[in-house]
Amino acid sequence: MEENIKAAIENLRAFLQRDGGDIEFVEYTEDKVVLVKLKGSCHGCPHAQATIKGVIEKILKEQYPEIKAVEAV
């Protein structure tokens, strides 16, 4: 599962890199939560939480419904 999530995140990176940001996979927990680290202009951006929940989490959950949430660390 972890490799599938990493591949999906890799596909999302281009979306964030267009605006000077980036994303890094950190962990897929036993509670089925994906932990990511935002980098570049995404780190500290006031819209980062909206990007995580409204874009990244939505896409990952569509591909892998067993994922409960995506959270930034």
All heavy atoms as a GROMACS GRO file, in nm:
protein
  571
    1MET      N    1   0.083  -0.120   0.000
    1MET     CA    2   0.000   0.000   0.000
    1MET      C    3   0.087   0.126   0.000
    1MET      O    4   0.058   0.222  -0.069
    1MET     CB    5  -0.093  -0.003   0.122
    1MET     CG    6  -0.182   0.116   0.132
    1MET     SD    7  -0.290   0.128  -0.011
    1MET     CE    8  -0.417   0.228   0.055
    2GLU      N    9   0.193   0.121   0.081
    2GLU     CA   10   0.279   0.238   0.093
    2GLU      C   11   0.339   0.277  -0.042
    2GLU      O   12   0.346   0.396  -0.076
    2GLU     CB   13   0.390   0.208   0.194
    2GLU     CG   14   0.466   0.330   0.236
    2GLU     CD   15   0.558   0.304   0.354
    2GLU    OE1   16   0.507   0.272   0.462
    2GLU    OE2   17   0.681   0.315   0.335
    3GLU      N   18   0.379   0.179  -0.122
    3GLU     CA   19   0.437   0.208  -0.253
    3GLU      C   20   0.333   0.271  -0.346
    3GLU      O   21   0.365   0.361  -0.424
    3GLU     CB   22   0.497   0.083  -0.316
    3GLU     CG   23   0.622   0.034  -0.244
    3GLU     CD   24   0.731   0.140  -0.234
    3GLU    OE1   25   0.759   0.210  -0.334
    3GLU    OE2   26   0.788   0.155  -0.124
    4ASN      N   27   0.209   0.225  -0.338
    4ASN     CA   28   0.102   0.284  -0.418
    4ASN      C   29   0.078   0.430  -0.380
    4ASN      O   30   0.058   0.515  -0.467
    4ASN     CB   31  -0.028   0.205  -0.400
    4ASN     CG   32  -0.020   0.067  -0.460
    4ASN    OD1   33   0.060   0.040  -0.548
    4ASN    ND2   34  -0.103  -0.022  -0.410
    5ILE      N   35   0.079   0.457  -0.251
    5ILE     CA   36   0.059   0.594  -0.204
    5ILE      C   37   0.174   0.683  -0.249
    5ILE      O   38   0.152   0.795  -0.296
    5ILE     CB   39   0.045   0.598  -0.050
    5ILE    CG1   40  -0.084   0.527  -0.008
    5ILE    CG2   41   0.048   0.742   0.002
    5ILE    CD1   42  -0.096   0.501   0.140
    6LYS      N   43   0.296   0.633  -0.239
    6LYS     CA   44   0.413   0.710  -0.284
    6LYS      C   45   0.401   0.744  -0.432
    6LYS      O   46   0.432   0.856  -0.474
    6LYS     CB   47   0.541   0.633  -0.258
    6LYS     CG   48   0.582   0.629  -0.114
    6LYS     CD   49   0.710   0.549  -0.098
    6LYS     CE   50   0.754   0.539   0.046
    6LYS     NZ   51   0.877   0.460   0.062
    7ALA      N   52   0.357   0.648  -0.512
    7ALA     CA   53   0.342   0.672  -0.656
    7ALA      C   54   0.234   0.777  -0.683
    7ALA      O   55   0.252   0.864  -0.768
    7ALA     CB   56   0.308   0.541  -0.727
    8ALA      N   57   0.125   0.769  -0.610
    8ALA     CA   58   0.017   0.868  -0.627
    8ALA      C   59   0.064   1.007  -0.587
    8ALA      O   60   0.034   1.106  -0.655
    8ALA     CB   61  -0.105   0.827  -0.546
    9ILE      N   62   0.140   1.016  -0.479
    9ILE     CA   63   0.193   1.145  -0.434
    9ILE      C   64   0.291   1.200  -0.537
    9ILE      O   65   0.294   1.320  -0.565
    9ILE     CB   66   0.255   1.133  -0.294
    9ILE    CG1   67   0.144   1.119  -0.190
    9ILE    CG2   68   0.345   1.254  -0.263
    9ILE    CD1   69   0.192   1.092  -0.049
   10GLU      N   70   0.369   1.112  -0.596
   10GLU     CA   71   0.463   1.154  -0.699
   10GLU      C   72   0.389   1.220  -0.815
   10GLU      O   73   0.434   1.321  -0.870
   10GLU     CB   74   0.545   1.034  -0.747
   10GLU     CG   75   0.661   1.069  -0.834
   10GLU     CD   76   0.767   1.154  -0.766
   10GLU    OE1   77   0.788   1.141  -0.645
   10GLU    OE2   78   0.830   1.236  -0.837
   11ASN      N   79   0.273   1.168  -0.849
   11ASN     CA   80   0.193   1.227  -0.956
   11ASN      C   81   0.136   1.363  -0.916
   11ASN      O   82   0.114   1.448  -1.002
   11ASN     CB   83   0.078   1.133  -0.995
   11ASN     CG   84   0.127   1.008  -1.064
   11ASN    OD1   85   0.231   1.009  -1.130
   11ASN    ND2   86   0.054   0.902  -1.050
   12LEU      N   87   0.112   1.384  -0.788
   12LEU     CA   88   0.058   1.512  -0.740
   12LEU      C   89   0.166   1.619  -0.727
   12LEU      O   90   0.135   1.738  -0.721
   12LEU     CB   91  -0.008   1.493  -0.604
   12LEU     CG   92  -0.135   1.409  -0.603
   12LEU    CD1   93  -0.176   1.377  -0.461
   12LEU    CD2   94  -0.245   1.481  -0.676
   13ARG      N   95   0.290   1.579  -0.721
   13ARG     CA   96   0.400   1.673  -0.700
   13ARG      C   97   0.403   1.783  -0.807
   13ARG      O   98   0.428   1.900  -0.776
   13ARG     CB   99   0.535   1.601  -0.697
   13ARG     CG  100   0.552   1.520  -0.571
   13ARG     CD  101   0.685   1.453  -0.566
   13ARG     NE  102   0.782   1.556  -0.532
   13ARG     CZ  103   0.908   1.552  -0.571
   13ARG    NH1  104   0.953   1.453  -0.644
   13ARG    NH2  105   0.990   1.647  -0.534
   14ALA      N  106   0.379   1.746  -0.931
   14ALA     CA  107   0.384   1.844  -1.040
   14ALA      C  108   0.283   1.956  -1.017
   14ALA      O  109   0.311   2.073  -1.045
   14ALA     CB  110   0.358   1.777  -1.174
   15PHE      N  111   0.166   1.922  -0.965
   15PHE     CA  112   0.063   2.020  -0.934
   15PHE      C  113   0.116   2.124  -0.834
   15PHE      O  114   0.097   2.244  -0.850
   15PHE     CB  115  -0.059   1.948  -0.877
   15PHE     CG  116  -0.162   2.037  -0.814
   15PHE    CD1  117  -0.246   2.114  -0.892
   15PHE    CD2  118  -0.175   2.044  -0.677
   15PHE    CE1  119  -0.342   2.197  -0.833
   15PHE    CE2  120  -0.269   2.126  -0.617
   15PHE     CZ  121  -0.353   2.202  -0.696
   16LEU      N  122   0.184   2.078  -0.730
   16LEU     CA  123   0.237   2.168  -0.628
   16LEU      C  124   0.361   2.242  -0.676
   16LEU      O  125   0.382   2.359  -0.643
   16LEU     CB  126   0.269   2.090  -0.500
   16LEU     CG  127   0.149   2.024  -0.433
   16LEU    CD1  128   0.195   1.937  -0.317
   16LEU    CD2  129   0.050   2.127  -0.386
   17GLN      N  130   0.443   2.177  -0.756
   17GLN     CA  131   0.566   2.238  -0.803
   17GLN      C  132   0.539   2.354  -0.899
   17GLN      O  133   0.622   2.443  -0.909
   17GLN     CB  134   0.654   2.132  -0.870
   17GLN     CG  135   0.714   2.038  -0.768
   17GLN     CD  136   0.790   1.922  -0.830
   17GLN    OE1  137   0.765   1.885  -0.946
   17GLN    NE2  138   0.880   1.863  -0.754
   18ARG      N  139   0.424   2.355  -0.963
   18ARG     CA  140   0.390   2.468  -1.051
   18ARG      C  141   0.388   2.599  -0.975
   18ARG      O  142   0.415   2.705  -1.030
   18ARG     CB  143   0.251   2.448  -1.114
   18ARG     CG  144   0.246   2.348  -1.223
   18ARG     CD  145   0.113   2.351  -1.292
   18ARG     NE  146   0.003   2.348  -1.196
   18ARG     CZ  147  -0.119   2.312  -1.222
   18ARG    NH1  148  -0.150   2.273  -1.343
   18ARG    NH2  149  -0.212   2.312  -1.130
   19ASP      N  150   0.353   2.592  -0.846
   19ASP     CA  151   0.344   2.713  -0.764
   19ASP      C  152   0.463   2.726  -0.668
   19ASP      O  153   0.455   2.800  -0.570
   19ASP     CB  154   0.214   2.712  -0.685
   19ASP     CG  155   0.092   2.724  -0.776
   19ASP    OD1  156   0.101   2.797  -0.876
   19ASP    OD2  157  -0.010   2.660  -0.748
   20GLY      N  158   0.570   2.650  -0.694
   20GLY     CA  159   0.689   2.660  -0.611
   20GLY      C  160   0.687   2.575  -0.485
   20GLY      O  161   0.772   2.589  -0.399
   21GLY      N  162   0.590   2.487  -0.474
   21GLY     CA  163   0.580   2.401  -0.357
   21GLY      C  164   0.625   2.260  -0.387
   21GLY      O  165   0.670   2.229  -0.497
   22ASP      N  166   0.613   2.174  -0.288
   22ASP     CA  167   0.648   2.034  -0.306
   22ASP      C  168   0.586   1.954  -0.192
   22ASP      O  169   0.539   2.012  -0.093
   22ASP     CB  170   0.799   2.015  -0.308
   22ASP     CG  171   0.841   1.891  -0.387
   22ASP    OD1  172   0.755   1.807  -0.420
   22ASP    OD2  173   0.962   1.878  -0.416
   23ILE      N  174   0.586   1.824  -0.206
   23ILE     CA  175   0.530   1.735  -0.105
   23ILE      C  176   0.620   1.613  -0.092
   23ILE      O  177   0.678   1.567  -0.190
   23ILE     CB  178   0.385   1.694  -0.142
   23ILE    CG1  179   0.319   1.616  -0.028
   23ILE    CG2  180   0.382   1.616  -0.271
   23ILE    CD1  181   0.170   1.594  -0.047
   24GLU      N  182   0.629   1.564   0.030
   24GLU     CA  183   0.711   1.447   0.058
   24GLU      C  184   0.629   1.349   0.143
   24GLU      O  185   0.568   1.389   0.243
   24GLU     CB  186   0.836   1.490   0.135
   24GLU     CG  187   0.925   1.378   0.180
   24GLU     CD  188   1.041   1.430   0.264
   24GLU    OE1  189   1.096   1.537   0.232
   24GLU    OE2  190   1.073   1.364   0.364
   25PHE      N  191   0.627   1.224   0.103
   25PHE     CA  192   0.562   1.120   0.182
   25PHE      C  193   0.644   1.094   0.307
   25PHE      O  194   0.766   1.083   0.302
   25PHE     CB  195   0.552   0.990   0.100
   25PHE     CG  196   0.502   0.872   0.179
   25PHE    CD1  197   0.367   0.854   0.198
   25PHE    CD2  198   0.591   0.782   0.234
   25PHE    CE1  199   0.320   0.745   0.271
   25PHE    CE2  200   0.546   0.673   0.307
   25PHE     CZ  201   0.410   0.655   0.326
   26VAL      N  202   0.577   1.085   0.422
   26VAL     CA  203   0.646   1.058   0.548
   26VAL      C  204   0.611   0.918   0.597
   26VAL      O  205   0.700   0.837   0.625
   26VAL     CB  206   0.611   1.164   0.656
   26VAL    CG1  207   0.673   1.128   0.790
   26VAL    CG2  208   0.656   1.302   0.610
   27GLU      N  209   0.481   0.888   0.609
   27GLU     CA  210   0.441   0.760   0.668
   27GLU      C  211   0.295   0.728   0.637
   27GLU      O  212   0.213   0.818   0.619
   27GLU     CB  213   0.459   0.767   0.820
   27GLU     CG  214   0.428   0.641   0.895
   27GLU     CD  215   0.443   0.657   1.046
   27GLU    OE1  216   0.479   0.767   1.094
   27GLU    OE2  217   0.418   0.558   1.116
   28TYR      N  218   0.266   0.599   0.631
   28TYR     CA  219   0.128   0.550   0.627
   28TYR      C  220   0.108   0.476   0.758
   28TYR      O  221   0.167   0.372   0.781
   28TYR     CB  222   0.106   0.458   0.507
   28TYR     CG  223  -0.035   0.407   0.494
   28TYR    CD1  224  -0.143   0.493   0.483
   28TYR    CD2  225  -0.061   0.271   0.493
   28TYR    CE1  226  -0.272   0.447   0.471
   28TYR    CE2  227  -0.191   0.222   0.481
   28TYR     CZ  228  -0.296   0.310   0.470
   28TYR     OH  229  -0.424   0.263   0.458
   29THR      N  230   0.027   0.531   0.846
   29THR     CA  231   0.015   0.479   0.982
   29THR      C  232  -0.077   0.358   0.989
   29THR      O  233  -0.153   0.330   0.896
   29THR     CB  234  -0.039   0.587   1.078
   29THR    OG1  235  -0.178   0.611   1.048
   29THR    CG2  236   0.040   0.716   1.068
   30GLU      N  237  -0.070   0.289   1.102
   30GLU     CA  238  -0.159   0.175   1.127
   30GLU      C  239  -0.306   0.218   1.129
   30GLU      O  240  -0.394   0.137   1.102
   30GLU     CB  241  -0.124   0.110   1.261
   30GLU     CG  242   0.008   0.038   1.260
   30GLU     CD  243   0.040  -0.025   1.395
   30GLU    OE1  244  -0.050  -0.034   1.482
   30GLU    OE2  245   0.155  -0.067   1.412
   31ASP      N  246  -0.330   0.344   1.160
   31ASP     CA  247  -0.466   0.400   1.161
   31ASP      C  248  -0.513   0.441   1.022
   31ASP      O  249  -0.617   0.507   1.008
   31ASP     CB  250  -0.473   0.520   1.254
   31ASP     CG  251  -0.445   0.483   1.399
   31ASP    OD1  252  -0.472   0.369   1.438
   31ASP    OD2  253  -0.395   0.570   1.472
   32LYS      N  254  -0.433   0.409   0.920
   32LYS     CA  255  -0.465   0.439   0.780
   32LYS      C  256  -0.467   0.588   0.750
   32LYS      O  257  -0.549   0.638   0.674
   32LYS     CB  258  -0.595   0.371   0.738
   32LYS     CG  259  -0.586   0.220   0.753
   32LYS     CD  260  -0.710   0.152   0.707
   32LYS     CE  261  -0.687   0.002   0.725
   32LYS     NZ  262  -0.792  -0.077   0.671
   33VAL      N  263  -0.374   0.660   0.813
   33VAL     CA  264  -0.357   0.803   0.790
   33VAL      C  265  -0.225   0.822   0.714
   33VAL      O  266  -0.123   0.764   0.751
   33VAL     CB  267  -0.353   0.881   0.923
   33VAL    CG1  268  -0.323   1.027   0.898
   33VAL    CG2  269  -0.486   0.864   0.996
   34VAL      N  270  -0.230   0.901   0.609
   34VAL     CA  271  -0.111   0.932   0.531
   34VAL      C  272  -0.051   1.060   0.587
   34VAL      O  273  -0.119   1.163   0.592
   34VAL     CB  274  -0.144   0.949   0.381
   34VAL    CG1  275  -0.020   0.986   0.303
   34VAL    CG2  276  -0.207   0.822   0.325
   35LEU      N  277   0.074   1.054   0.628
   35LEU     CA  278   0.144   1.171   0.678
   35LEU      C  279   0.237   1.223   0.568
   35LEU      O  280   0.312   1.145   0.508
   35LEU     CB  281   0.225   1.136   0.803
   35LEU     CG  282   0.145   1.079   0.920
   35LEU    CD1  283   0.238   1.045   1.036
   35LEU    CD2  284   0.036   1.176   0.965
   36VAL      N  285   0.228   1.352   0.542
   36VAL     CA  286   0.310   1.415   0.439
   36VAL      C  287   0.377   1.539   0.495
   36VAL      O  288   0.334   1.595   0.596
   36VAL     CB  289   0.226   1.454   0.314
   36VAL    CG1  290   0.168   1.331   0.247
   36VAL    CG2  291   0.118   1.552   0.349
   37LYS      N  292   0.481   1.581   0.427
   37LYS     CA  293   0.550   1.705   0.464
   37LYS      C  294   0.543   1.798   0.344
   37LYS      O  295   0.581   1.760   0.233
   37LYS     CB  296   0.696   1.674   0.499
   37LYS     CG  297   0.774   1.795   0.541
   37LYS     CD  298   0.916   1.754   0.581
   37LYS     CE  299   0.992   1.875   0.628
   37LYS     NZ  300   1.130   1.838   0.666
   38LEU      N  301   0.492   1.918   0.367
   38LEU     CA  302   0.487   2.018   0.261
   38LEU      C  303   0.618   2.095   0.261
   38LEU      O  304   0.672   2.127   0.366
   38LEU     CB  305   0.368   2.111   0.280
   38LEU     CG  306   0.232   2.045   0.265
   38LEU    CD1  307   0.123   2.147   0.290
   38LEU    CD2  308   0.215   1.982   0.128
   39LYS      N  309   0.665   2.126   0.142
   39LYS     CA  310   0.794   2.195   0.128
   39LYS      C  311   0.779   2.314   0.034
   39LYS      O  312   0.676   2.332  -0.029
   39LYS     CB  313   0.896   2.096   0.074
   39LYS     CG  314   0.917   1.975   0.165
   39LYS     CD  315   0.979   1.859   0.093
   39LYS     CE  316   1.129   1.867   0.092
   39LYS     NZ  317   1.191   1.748   0.034
   40GLY      N  318   0.885   2.390   0.024
   40GLY     CA  319   0.885   2.504  -0.066
   40GLY      C  320   0.781   2.607  -0.024
   40GLY      O  321   0.757   2.628   0.095
   41SER      N  322   0.717   2.667  -0.122
   41SER     CA  323   0.618   2.771  -0.091
   41SER      C  324   0.494   2.714  -0.022
   41SER      O  325   0.418   2.790   0.038
   41SER     CB  326   0.579   2.847  -0.217
   41SER     OG  327   0.514   2.761  -0.308
   42CYS      N  328   0.473   2.583  -0.026
   42CYS     CA  329   0.359   2.523   0.044
   42CYS      C  330   0.380   2.521   0.195
   42CYS      O  331   0.284   2.528   0.270
   42CYS     CB  332   0.336   2.379  -0.004
   42CYS     SG  333   0.272   2.368  -0.171
   43HIS      N  334   0.504   2.512   0.237
   43HIS     CA  335   0.534   2.510   0.381
   43HIS      C  336   0.502   2.646   0.440
   43HIS      O  337   0.557   2.747   0.400
   43HIS     CB  338   0.681   2.475   0.405
   43HIS     CG  339   0.719   2.475   0.548
   43HIS    ND1  340   0.676   2.377   0.635
   43HIS    CD2  341   0.793   2.561   0.621
   43HIS    CE1  342   0.723   2.404   0.754
   43HIS    NE2  343   0.795   2.514   0.749
   44GLY      N  344   0.408   2.650   0.531
   44GLY     CA  345   0.370   2.776   0.594
   44GLY      C  346   0.267   2.857   0.518
   44GLY      O  347   0.227   2.964   0.563
   45CYS      N  348   0.224   2.809   0.404
   45CYS     CA  349   0.123   2.880   0.326
   45CYS      C  350  -0.010   2.877   0.400
   45CYS      O  351  -0.050   2.774   0.453
   45CYS     CB  352   0.109   2.814   0.188
   45CYS     SG  353  -0.028   2.878   0.091
   46PRO      N  354  -0.082   2.988   0.402
   46PRO     CA  355  -0.212   2.989   0.472
   46PRO      C  356  -0.316   2.897   0.407
   46PRO      O  357  -0.415   2.862   0.469
   46PRO     CB  358  -0.255   3.135   0.466
   46PRO     CG  359  -0.172   3.199   0.362
   46PRO     CD  360  -0.046   3.119   0.349
   47HIS      N  361  -0.292   2.856   0.284
   47HIS     CA  362  -0.387   2.768   0.214
   47HIS      C  363  -0.342   2.622   0.215
   47HIS      O  364  -0.406   2.538   0.152
   47HIS     CB  365  -0.406   2.814   0.070
   47HIS     CG  366  -0.453   2.955   0.060
   47HIS    ND1  367  -0.581   2.993   0.097
   47HIS    CD2  368  -0.389   3.067   0.021
   47HIS    CE1  369  -0.593   3.124   0.079
   47HIS    NE2  370  -0.478   3.171   0.033
   48ALA      N  371  -0.235   2.591   0.286
   48ALA     CA  372  -0.180   2.456   0.286
   48ALA      C  373  -0.282   2.352   0.334
   48ALA      O  374  -0.294   2.245   0.276
   48ALA     CB  375  -0.053   2.450   0.370
   49GLN      N  376  -0.353   2.382   0.440
   49GLN     CA  377  -0.451   2.287   0.494
   49GLN      C  378  -0.562   2.260   0.392
   49GLN      O  379  -0.607   2.147   0.377
   49GLN     CB  380  -0.509   2.336   0.626
   49GLN     CG  381  -0.593   2.235   0.698
   49GLN     CD  382  -0.517   2.110   0.741
   49GLN    OE1  383  -0.396   2.110   0.757
   49GLN    NE2  384  -0.589   2.003   0.758
   50ALA      N  385  -0.604   2.363   0.323
   50ALA     CA  386  -0.707   2.346   0.220
   50ALA      C  387  -0.654   2.260   0.105
   50ALA      O  388  -0.728   2.178   0.050
   50ALA     CB  389  -0.753   2.482   0.168
   51THR      N  390  -0.529   2.278   0.070
   51THR     CA  391  -0.468   2.196  -0.035
   51THR      C  392  -0.462   2.051   0.008
   51THR      O  393  -0.495   1.961  -0.069
   51THR     CB  394  -0.327   2.248  -0.068
   51THR    OG1  395  -0.336   2.383  -0.115
   51THR    CG2  396  -0.260   2.162  -0.174
   52ILE      N  397  -0.422   2.027   0.132
   52ILE     CA  398  -0.412   1.889   0.181
   52ILE      C  399  -0.550   1.823   0.182
   52ILE      O  400  -0.567   1.713   0.131
   52ILE     CB  401  -0.347   1.885   0.320
   52ILE    CG1  402  -0.198   1.914   0.307
   52ILE    CG2  403  -0.368   1.749   0.387
   52ILE    CD1  404  -0.125   1.923   0.437
   53LYS      N  405  -0.648   1.887   0.242
   53LYS     CA  406  -0.780   1.826   0.256
   53LYS      C  407  -0.861   1.829   0.126
   53LYS      O  408  -0.926   1.732   0.091
   53LYS     CB  409  -0.860   1.895   0.368
   53LYS     CG  410  -0.801   1.873   0.505
   53LYS     CD  411  -0.804   1.726   0.543
   53LYS     CE  412  -0.744   1.703   0.679
   53LYS     NZ  413  -0.738   1.561   0.714
   54GLY      N  414  -0.857   1.940   0.056
   54GLY     CA  415  -0.941   1.958  -0.061
   54GLY      C  416  -0.887   1.900  -0.190
   54GLY      O  417  -0.962   1.874  -0.283
   55VAL      N  418  -0.756   1.877  -0.194
   55VAL     CA  419  -0.696   1.825  -0.317
   55VAL      C  420  -0.627   1.691  -0.292
   55VAL      O  421  -0.669   1.588  -0.343
   55VAL     CB  422  -0.596   1.927  -0.378
   55VAL    CG1  423  -0.531   1.870  -0.503
   55VAL    CG2  424  -0.663   2.058  -0.408
   56ILE      N  425  -0.524   1.694  -0.211
   56ILE     CA  426  -0.442   1.574  -0.192
   56ILE      C  427  -0.522   1.461  -0.128
   56ILE      O  428  -0.524   1.349  -0.180
   56ILE     CB  429  -0.316   1.608  -0.109
   56ILE    CG1  430  -0.231   1.708  -0.187
   56ILE    CG2  431  -0.237   1.482  -0.076
   56ILE    CD1  432  -0.121   1.774  -0.108
   57GLU      N  433  -0.589   1.490  -0.017
   57GLU     CA  434  -0.668   1.386   0.050
   57GLU      C  435  -0.780   1.334  -0.041
   57GLU      O  436  -0.802   1.214  -0.050
   57GLU     CB  437  -0.725   1.440   0.181
   57GLU     CG  438  -0.805   1.335   0.258
   57GLU     CD  439  -0.855   1.388   0.391
   57GLU    OE1  440  -0.782   1.375   0.489
   57GLU    OE2  441  -0.968   1.442   0.394
   58LYS      N  442  -0.847   1.424  -0.107
   58LYS     CA  443  -0.957   1.384  -0.195
   58LYS      C  444  -0.909   1.289  -0.304
   58LYS      O  445  -0.970   1.184  -0.328
   58LYS     CB  446  -1.020   1.508  -0.257
   58LYS     CG  447  -1.138   1.478  -0.346
   58LYS     CD  448  -1.197   1.604  -0.404
   58LYS     CE  449  -1.310   1.569  -0.498
   58LYS     NZ  450  -1.359   1.684  -0.569
   59ILE      N  451  -0.799   1.322  -0.368
   59ILE     CA  452  -0.747   1.238  -0.476
   59ILE      C  453  -0.700   1.103  -0.422
   59ILE      O  454  -0.730   0.999  -0.480
   59ILE     CB  455  -0.635   1.312  -0.552
   59ILE    CG1  456  -0.695   1.429  -0.631
   59ILE    CG2  457  -0.560   1.216  -0.645
   59ILE    CD1  458  -0.595   1.522  -0.692
   60LEU      N  459  -0.626   1.104  -0.313
   60LEU     CA  460  -0.576   0.978  -0.257
   60LEU      C  461  -0.690   0.887  -0.211
   60LEU      O  462  -0.687   0.766  -0.233
   60LEU     CB  463  -0.479   1.004  -0.142
   60LEU     CG  464  -0.342   1.061  -0.180
   60LEU    CD1  465  -0.258   1.085  -0.055
   60LEU    CD2  466  -0.269   0.968  -0.276
   61LYS      N  467  -0.792   0.946  -0.150
   61LYS     CA  468  -0.906   0.866  -0.103
   61LYS      C  469  -0.987   0.811  -0.220
   61LYS      O  470  -1.046   0.704  -0.210
   61LYS     CB  471  -0.994   0.947  -0.009
   61LYS     CG  472  -0.929   0.967   0.128
   61LYS     CD  473  -1.008   1.062   0.213
   61LYS     CE  474  -1.095   0.988   0.310
   61LYS     NZ  475  -1.165   1.078   0.403
   62GLU      N  476  -0.992   0.884  -0.331
   62GLU     CA  477  -1.061   0.832  -0.449
   62GLU      C  478  -0.989   0.709  -0.502
   62GLU      O  479  -1.051   0.612  -0.544
   62GLU     CB  480  -1.068   0.939  -0.558
   62GLU     CG  481  -1.171   1.047  -0.532
   62GLU     CD  482  -1.166   1.158  -0.635
   62GLU    OE1  483  -1.080   1.156  -0.727
   62GLU    OE2  484  -1.249   1.250  -0.624
   63GLN      N  485  -0.856   0.713  -0.500
   63GLN     CA  486  -0.776   0.602  -0.551
   63GLN      C  487  -0.770   0.487  -0.451
   63GLN      O  488  -0.767   0.370  -0.492
   63GLN     CB  489  -0.634   0.649  -0.585
   63GLN     CG  490  -0.629   0.744  -0.700
   63GLN     CD  491  -0.488   0.794  -0.729
   63GLN    OE1  492  -0.391   0.752  -0.669
   63GLN    NE2  493  -0.478   0.887  -0.821
   64TYR      N  494  -0.766   0.520  -0.323
   64TYR     CA  495  -0.750   0.420  -0.217
   64TYR      C  496  -0.850   0.451  -0.105
   64TYR      O  497  -0.816   0.519  -0.009
   64TYR     CB  498  -0.606   0.418  -0.164
   64TYR     CG  499  -0.506   0.401  -0.276
   64TYR    CD1  500  -0.434   0.509  -0.324
   64TYR    CD2  501  -0.488   0.277  -0.336
   64TYR    CE1  502  -0.345   0.493  -0.429
   64TYR    CE2  503  -0.400   0.260  -0.440
   64TYR     CZ  504  -0.328   0.369  -0.487
   64TYR     OH  505  -0.241   0.353  -0.591
   65PRO      N  506  -0.973   0.403  -0.118
   65PRO     CA  507  -1.079   0.437  -0.021
   65PRO      C  508  -1.049   0.398   0.123
   65PRO      O  509  -1.110   0.451   0.215
   65PRO     CB  510  -1.201   0.361  -0.074
   65PRO     CG  511  -1.169   0.327  -0.215
   65PRO     CD  512  -1.021   0.320  -0.226
   66GLU      N  513  -0.956   0.306   0.144
   66GLU     CA  514  -0.923   0.266   0.281
   66GLU      C  515  -0.847   0.373   0.359
   66GLU      O  516  -0.841   0.368   0.482
   66GLU     CB  517  -0.844   0.133   0.282
   66GLU     CG  518  -0.716   0.135   0.205
   66GLU     CD  519  -0.730   0.097   0.057
   66GLU    OE1  520  -0.836   0.119  -0.003
   66GLU    OE2  521  -0.632   0.046   0.002
   67ILE      N  522  -0.793   0.472   0.290
   67ILE     CA  523  -0.724   0.582   0.358
   67ILE      C  524  -0.827   0.662   0.436
   67ILE      O  525  -0.931   0.702   0.383
   67ILE     CB  526  -0.651   0.673   0.257
   67ILE    CG1  527  -0.534   0.596   0.194
   67ILE    CG2  528  -0.602   0.802   0.322
   67ILE    CD1  529  -0.465   0.671   0.081
   68LYS      N  530  -0.797   0.687   0.564
   68LYS     CA  531  -0.889   0.762   0.650
   68LYS      C  532  -0.868   0.913   0.638
   68LYS      O  533  -0.962   0.991   0.644
   68LYS     CB  534  -0.870   0.722   0.796
   68LYS     CG  535  -0.894   0.575   0.822
   68LYS     CD  536  -1.040   0.543   0.822
   68LYS     CE  537  -1.058   0.397   0.861
   68LYS     NZ  538  -1.177   0.339   0.813
   69ALA      N  539  -0.740   0.955   0.626
   69ALA     CA  540  -0.710   1.098   0.622
   69ALA      C  541  -0.568   1.120   0.571
   69ALA      O  542  -0.487   1.028   0.568
   69ALA     CB  543  -0.724   1.159   0.761
   70VAL      N  544  -0.541   1.245   0.534
   70VAL     CA  545  -0.406   1.290   0.499
   70VAL      C  546  -0.377   1.408   0.592
   70VAL      O  547  -0.458   1.499   0.601
   70VAL     CB  548  -0.395   1.332   0.352
   70VAL    CG1  549  -0.256   1.385   0.321
   70VAL    CG2  550  -0.429   1.214   0.260
   71GLU      N  551  -0.262   1.403   0.655
   71GLU     CA  552  -0.223   1.510   0.749
   71GLU      C  553  -0.080   1.553   0.724
   71GLU      O  554   0.005   1.472   0.690
   71GLU     CB  555  -0.238   1.460   0.893
   71GLU     CG  556  -0.380   1.423   0.930
   71GLU     CD  557  -0.392   1.369   1.071
   71GLU    OE1  558  -0.291   1.365   1.144
   71GLU    OE2  559  -0.504   1.329   1.107
   72ALA      N  560  -0.056   1.681   0.747
   72ALA     CA  561   0.079   1.736   0.735
   72ALA      C  562   0.150   1.724   0.869
   72ALA      O  563   0.088   1.736   0.974
   72ALA     CB  564   0.074   1.882   0.693
   73VAL      N  565   0.280   1.696   0.862
   73VAL     CA  566   0.362   1.693   0.983
   73VAL      C  567   0.473   1.795   0.972
   73VAL      O  568   0.506   1.841   0.868
   73VAL     CB  569   0.422   1.552   1.009
   73VAL    CG1  570   0.312   1.455   1.040
   73VAL    CG2  571   0.502   1.504   0.892
   0.00000   0.00000   0.00000
